[in-house]
């Protein structure tokens, strides 16, 4: 038995002295050097007593060594659990305990706070710093740079990714070798990646976007990564002339547009810009194309499925849509109450099925049964529709649906109107408790630079365009919308902060 994920992502580059990681300062890590680093880590894991199927948790800053831990975990047959670097010890404790991780790797500066967590969960603790130092690299230094890859089957688990947990306990999505490999193979094909590509990588590697999309696609195609520790507009502008492609979240692109050095000439040679993890404003699409001549390719994915849809590489990349289902992915819109398929044009819950769809939630059989149907369709929790041209449009999360006085209200419809108003950069709409209607609509707007939206005028426009039950009962100007590390607006925080507007 082979190890499909390791063999096809990493093993195919054995002995190759071609660039894989190009660091900010110009240092190059070849494919061969990276694989040697991963093998030493794999041997270190064996010395620490880890066995195939054990879970390995990593909360460390982005670095070549941190990425090599992922490769070593795959080669060792371990289940890789990347953790957001912003999680507190209390949050990390839940993930380590819930997953049953045998080893926790953290930044040396966090070791003191996480030692009790590891001890309480009977897990080992090793450190790995942003510059490549720590107890794990020290242990690996004396190991062989050859490791016999552990055989794994297509359905064996390769990773756990925990959901954000905004509506309850975080759930550990179980991803198999097939889940990860099949999605990477599809994306290489539909986005036309080759060994000539150099992808500018400023994403975190604890999330599916930066780890299982950007990294896996580059590995599979044999290209290279311009590997930045984080997004910095100046660094990205400096390095774009060396890149052919870039993947980012919407805030990457809005920040680049704010910089006068970001010009069409700078990116004339670029092949592809991809955006995901949060909706891209139509205005950003327009401004980006006007500035650069490039139209950003927006796609749709999630923790449990990797990528599901994409705007076309060739053909119209339509703002406000996430394109078509990827090859091998089935997508349907269903009635949340009955589960029946809805006609095109009607809003319902999005369900997907394919080799990319996860195996279920770790130690949560009831939740798995609730969201993963027996026929393999996964209920994503997103609301959307398929328009008259076959493009998928996302209108929000099921949990963001507002029910006011018995009427269903989709925040996206109101946000689209608010976003179009003079002086408004972006908006968010939530439902908050109301004594008469159960819930009512509150709108939050962020002003464009050096502008002040006229809330009275906006209210008049909304009244003219939307039915009365959809009108925001209150509009609030904020300096910015709360977002998570991947740029998604955290509407739960808005609901919590302003939940007593009408009930206090």
C-alpha positions in Angstrom: 0.0 0.0 0.0 1.3 3.5 -0.9 0.6 6.8 0.7 -1.2 8.7 -2.1 -1.2 12.1 -0.5 2.5 12.1 0.3 3.6 10.3 -2.9 1.8 12.8 -5.2 2.3 16.0 -3.3 5.8 15.5 -1.9 7.4 12.3 -3.0 7.3 13.3 -6.7 9.9 16.0 -5.9 12.5 13.7 -4.3 16.0 14.8 -5.2 14.8 17.9 -7.1 16.9 20.9 -6.6 14.3 23.2 -8.0 12.9 26.0 -5.8 9.9 25.3 -3.7 9.9 28.1 -1.1 11.3 31.5 -1.9 11.5 33.5 1.3 11.1 37.3 1.9 14.8 37.9 2.1 15.5 35.9 -1.1 16.6 32.6 0.5 15.4 29.6 -1.5 14.4 26.2 -0.1 14.5 23.6 -2.8 12.1 20.7 -3.0 14.9 18.3 -2.0 15.9 20.4 1.0 12.3 20.7 2.1 11.8 16.9 1.9 15.0 16.3 3.9 13.7 18.7 6.6 10.4 16.8 6.7 12.1 13.5 6.9 14.1 14.6 10.0 10.9 15.8 11.6 9.2 12.5 10.8 12.1 10.6 12.4 11.8 12.9 15.4 8.1 12.1 15.7 9.0 8.4 15.7 11.5 8.9 18.4 8.9 10.7 20.5 6.7 7.5 20.2 4.1 8.7 17.8 2.3 6.0 15.8 0.3 6.2 12.5 -3.2 7.5 13.2 -2.1 9.6 16.2 -3.1 13.3 16.1 -0.4 16.0 16.1 -1.4 19.6 17.0 0.6 22.5 15.7 0.2 26.1 16.9 3.3 27.9 15.5 4.1 30.9 13.4 4.3 30.4 9.7 7.7 29.2 8.6 9.3 26.7 6.2 9.7 24.4 9.3 6.1 24.7 10.2 5.1 23.7 6.7 7.6 20.8 6.9 5.8 19.6 10.0 2.7 19.1 7.8 4.7 17.1 5.3 6.3 15.0 8.0 2.9 14.3 9.5 1.6 13.1 6.1 4.7 11.0 5.6 4.4 9.5 9.1 0.7 8.6 8.7 -0.2 11.1 11.5 -3.4 13.2 11.5 -2.4 16.8 11.2 -4.2 19.4 13.3 -3.2 23.0 12.5 -4.3 25.6 15.1 -4.9 29.3 14.7 -1.9 31.2 16.3 -4.3 33.5 18.0 -6.0 30.8 20.1 -5.6 31.2 23.9 -4.4 28.3 26.1 -8.0 27.7 27.1 -9.0 27.3 23.5 -6.0 25.2 22.7 -6.9 23.0 25.6 -10.2 22.1 24.1 -8.7 21.2 20.7 -6.0 19.0 22.2 -8.3 17.3 24.6 -11.1 16.8 22.1 -8.8 15.5 19.4 -6.8 13.3 21.7 -3.6 14.8 20.3 -0.4 12.9 21.4 1.9 15.9 20.6 1.4 19.6 20.8 4.0 21.8 19.0 3.9 25.5 19.9 6.0 28.7 19.8 8.7 28.8 22.4 7.1 32.0 23.9 3.9 30.1 24.5 5.5 27.0 26.1 5.0 28.1 29.7 1.3 28.7 29.2 0.7 25.6 27.2 2.7 23.1 29.4 -0.2 22.6 31.8 -2.5 22.1 28.8 -0.3 19.3 27.4 0.2 17.7 30.8 -3.5 17.7 31.5 -4.2 16.0 28.2 -1.3 13.6 28.5 0.3 15.0 25.4 3.9 15.7 24.7 5.1 19.3 24.2 7.7 20.5 21.7 8.5 24.0 20.5 9.1 25.6 17.1 9.9 29.2 16.6 9.2 31.6 13.7 12.9 31.6 12.8 13.2 27.8 12.9 14.5 27.3 16.4 13.0 25.4 19.3 13.2 21.9 20.9 11.7 20.1 17.9 14.2 21.4 15.3 16.9 20.6 17.9 15.7 17.0 18.2 15.4 16.7 14.4 18.9 18.0 13.8 20.4 14.7 14.8 17.9 12.6 12.8 18.4 11.0 9.4 17.1 12.9 6.4 15.7 9.7 5.0 12.3 8.3 6.3 10.4 5.3 4.9 7.0 6.7 4.1 4.2 5.0 6.1 1.5 3.4 3.9 -1.9 4.9 4.1 -5.1 4.2 2.2 -7.3 6.7 0.4 -9.9 6.8 3.2 -7.4 7.1 6.0 -7.5 10.4 7.9 -4.9 13.0 7.0 -6.1 16.1 8.9 -8.5 17.5 11.4 -9.7 21.1 10.8 -11.8 22.7 13.6 -14.6 24.9 12.6 -14.7 28.4 14.1 -17.4 27.5 16.7 -19.3 30.7 16.5 -22.6 28.9 17.2 -21.3 26.4 19.8 -18.5 24.0 20.4 -15.9 23.9 17.6 -16.3 20.7 15.5 -13.3 18.7 14.2 -13.8 18.1 10.5 -12.2 14.8 9.6 -10.4 15.0 6.2 -9.1 12.0 4.4 -6.2 11.5 1.9 -8.8 11.4 -0.9 -10.5 14.6 0.3 -7.3 16.6 0.1 -5.7 15.0 -2.9 -8.8 15.0 -5.2 -9.5 18.7 -4.5 -5.9 19.7 -5.3 -6.0 17.7 -8.5 -9.2 19.4 -9.6 -7.9 22.9 -8.9 -4.6 22.3 -10.7 -6.6 21.5 -13.8 -9.3 24.2 -13.6 -6.9 27.0 -12.7 -4.2 25.8 -15.1 -1.3 25.5 -12.7 2.0 24.3 -14.0 5.6 23.9 -12.8 6.2 27.4 -14.2 3.9 29.0 -11.7 5.2 31.0 -8.7 2.4 31.6 -6.2 2.6 34.6 -3.9 1.6 33.1 -0.5 0.8 35.6 2.2 -2.0 33.5 3.8 -1.8 31.7 7.2 -1.1 27.9 7.0 -3.5 26.9 9.8 -6.5 27.3 7.5 -7.7 25.3 4.4 -7.1 28.3 2.1 -3.3 28.7 2.7 -2.6 25.1 3.5 -4.7 22.7 1.5 -5.4 25.0 -1.5 -2.4 27.2 -2.1 0.2 24.8 -0.8 -1.2 21.6 -2.2 -1.9 23.0 -5.6 1.7 24.3 -5.9 3.1 21.0 -4.7 1.0 19.0 -7.1 1.9 21.2 -10.1 5.6 21.4 -9.2 5.7 25.2 -8.9 7.1 27.4 -6.2 5.8 29.6 -3.4 6.8 33.1 -2.6 6.4 32.4 1.1 5.7 35.5 3.2 5.2 35.2 7.0 2.0 37.4 6.7 0.3 39.9 4.5 2.1 43.2 4.2 1.1 45.4 1.3 4.6 46.7 0.8 6.2 43.2 0.8 3.5 41.9 -1.6 4.1 44.9 -4.0 7.9 44.2 -3.8 7.5 40.6 -4.7 4.6 40.6 -7.2 7.1 41.1 -10.1 8.5 37.6 -9.3 5.1 35.9 -9.1 2.7 34.5 -11.7 -0.3 33.9 -9.4 -1.7 35.0 -6.0 -4.3 33.7 -3.7 -5.8 36.0 -1.0 -8.8 37.1 1.0 -10.8 40.3 0.1 -8.9 42.5 2.5 -5.6 41.7 0.7 -7.0 43.2 -2.5 -8.6 46.2 -0.8 -5.3 47.1 0.9 -3.4 46.7 -2.3 -5.9 49.1 -4.0 -5.3 51.6 -1.3 -1.6 51.7 -2.2 -0.6 54.0 -5.2 2.3 51.7 -6.0 -0.1 48.9 -6.9 -0.5 49.6 -10.7 -1.4 47.8 -13.9 2.2 47.8 -15.0 3.2 46.1 -11.7 1.0 43.1 -12.4 0.8 43.0 -16.2 2.7 39.7 -16.2 0.5 38.0 -13.7 -1.6 35.1 -14.8 -4.2 34.8 -12.0 -5.6 36.4 -8.9 -7.9 34.2 -6.7 -10.0 35.4 -3.8 -12.0 33.4 -1.2 -12.7 32.8 2.5 -15.1 35.8 2.6 -17.3 37.6 0.0 -15.6 40.0 -2.4 -17.4 43.3 -2.8 -18.6 44.1 -6.3 -16.9 47.5 -6.0 -13.6 45.7 -5.3 -14.0 43.7 -8.5 -14.7 46.9 -10.5 -11.8 48.8 -9.0 -9.3 46.0 -9.3 -10.2 45.4 -13.0 -10.1 49.1 -13.7 -6.7 49.5 -12.0 -5.0 46.3 -13.3 -6.9 44.9 -16.2 -7.3 41.6 -14.3 -10.6 40.3 -13.1 -10.3 38.4 -9.7 -11.4 34.8 -9.8 -13.7 34.2 -6.8 -14.4 30.7 -5.6 -16.4 29.1 -2.7 -15.1 26.5 -0.2 -15.3 25.7 3.4 -13.5 23.7 6.2 -15.5 20.5 5.6 -15.2 20.4 1.9 -12.2 22.4 0.6 -13.3 24.0 -2.6 -16.8 23.5 -4.1 -17.2 26.0 -6.9 -15.2 28.5 -8.9 -15.7 31.2 -11.4 -14.3 30.1 -14.8 -10.7 30.5 -15.8 -12.0 31.2 -19.3 -15.3 33.0 -19.5 -17.1 35.6 -17.4 -16.0 35.9 -13.8 -19.1 37.5 -12.5 -19.0 39.7 -9.4 -21.4 38.6 -6.7 -21.2 35.0 -7.7 -18.9 32.1 -6.9 -19.2 30.5 -10.3 -20.0 26.9 -11.1 -19.6 23.6 -9.2 -16.1 22.2 -9.7 -15.8 19.0 -11.8 -16.7 16.0 -9.6 -18.7 18.2 -7.2 -22.5 18.0 -7.2 -24.3 21.1 -5.8 -28.0 21.6 -5.2 -30.2 24.2 -3.5 -32.8 22.7 -1.1 -35.6 23.7 1.1 -34.3 23.8 4.7 -37.5 22.4 6.1 -38.2 19.5 3.7 -34.8 18.9 2.0 -36.4 19.0 -1.4 -34.5 20.4 -4.3 -35.6 23.9 -5.3 -35.9 25.4 -8.8 -33.1 27.6 -10.1 -33.6 31.2 -8.9 -35.0 30.3 -5.5 -33.1 30.8 -2.3 -32.4 27.7 -0.2 -29.7 25.9 1.6 -26.6 24.8 -0.4 -25.8 21.1 -0.3 -22.7 19.5 -1.9 -21.5 16.0 -2.6 -18.1 14.8 -4.0 -14.8 13.3 -3.2 -13.8 16.6 -1.5 -16.5 16.2 1.2 -15.2 15.3 4.7 -16.0 12.1 6.6 -17.8 13.7 9.5 -17.1 15.5 12.8 -14.8 13.9 15.3 -16.6 12.3 18.2 -19.9 14.1 17.2 -22.0 11.4 15.5 -25.3 13.3 16.1 -23.9 16.5 14.6 -22.5 14.4 11.7 -25.9 12.8 11.1 -27.6 16.2 11.2 -25.4 17.8 8.6 -24.1 14.9 6.4 -26.9 13.0 4.7 -26.9 9.3 4.2 -26.6 9.8 0.4 -23.4 11.8 0.9 -24.7 15.3 0.5 -23.4 17.8 3.0 -25.7 20.6 4.3 -23.2 23.5 4.2 -25.2 25.9 6.3 -24.9 28.5 3.5 -27.9 30.0 1.8 -27.8 30.6 -1.9 -29.3 30.2 -5.3 -28.4 29.2 -8.9 -29.1 32.0 -11.3 -30.4 31.8 -14.9 -26.9 31.4 -16.2 -26.0 28.6 -13.8 -23.8 30.7 -11.5 -24.0 30.0 -7.8 -24.7 33.0 -5.6 -24.2 33.0 -1.8 -26.7 35.1 0.1 -25.6 34.3 3.7 -25.4 31.7 6.4 -28.5 29.9 7.5 -27.8 31.1 11.0 -27.8 34.7 9.7 -31.3 34.4 8.3 -33.6 37.0 10.0 -37.2 36.0 10.8 -39.1 39.2 11.7 -42.8 39.1 12.2 -42.9 35.7 10.4 -41.1 37.0 7.3 -37.8 35.5 6.1 -35.2 38.2 5.5 -31.9 37.6 3.8 -29.2 40.0 5.0 -27.4 39.9 1.7 -30.3 41.6 -0.2 -30.2 44.5 2.2 -26.4 44.7 2.2 -26.3 44.9 -1.5 -28.5 48.1 -1.4 -26.5 49.6 1.5 -23.1 48.9 -0.3 -24.3 50.9 -3.3 -25.0 54.1 -1.3 -22.8 57.2 -1.5 -20.0 57.2 1.1 -20.5 53.5 2.1 -17.5 51.2 1.8 -19.2 48.1 3.0 -22.0 47.0 5.3 -23.3 44.2 7.4 -26.9 43.4 8.4 -28.0 41.3 11.4 -31.1 40.4 13.3 -31.4 41.4 16.9 -34.2 40.5 19.4 -37.3 42.6 19.3 -40.3 42.4 21.7 -43.0 42.7 19.0 -41.4 41.0 15.9 -39.1 38.4 17.5 -36.2 39.8 15.5 -35.7 43.1 13.7 -33.1 44.3 11.2 -30.1 46.4 12.2 -27.6 47.7 9.5 -24.0 48.6 10.1 -22.1 50.6 7.5 -18.4 51.5 7.2 -17.6 54.9 5.6 -15.4 55.3 2.6 -12.2 57.3 3.3 -12.9 61.0 4.2 -16.6 60.5 3.6 -19.6 60.5 5.9 -22.7 58.5 4.8 -26.0 60.3 5.1 -28.1 57.8 7.1 -31.3 59.7 6.4 -30.8 59.6 2.7 -29.8 55.9 2.9 -33.0 55.1 4.7 -35.1 56.9 2.0 -33.3 54.8 -0.7 -33.8 51.6 1.2 -37.5 52.4 1.6 -37.9 52.9 -2.1 -36.1 49.6 -3.1 -37.1 47.1 -0.4 -40.3 46.0 1.2 -41.1 47.6 4.5 -40.4 44.5 6.6 -36.8 44.4 5.3 -36.0 48.0 6.3 -33.3 48.3 9.0 -34.9 49.6 12.1 -31.6 51.3 12.9 -28.4 52.1 10.9 -25.1 52.4 12.7 -21.8 53.7 11.4 -18.8 51.7 12.5 -15.1 52.4 11.9 -14.7 48.8 10.7 -16.5 45.5 10.8 -15.3 42.8 13.1 -13.5 40.1 11.1 -11.8 36.8 11.9 -8.2 36.0 10.6 -9.5 35.0 7.2 -11.5 38.2 6.7 -15.0 36.9 7.4 -17.3 39.3 9.1 -18.1 38.1 12.5 -21.8 38.8 12.7 -22.2 36.9 15.9 -20.1 39.7 17.6 -22.4 42.4 16.2 -25.5 40.5 17.5 -23.9 40.1 20.9 -22.8 43.7 21.2 -26.1 45.3 19.9 -28.5 42.6 21.0 -30.3 44.7 23.6 -31.0 47.7 21.4 -34.7 47.1 21.5 -35.1 44.9 24.6 -33.2 46.9 27.3 
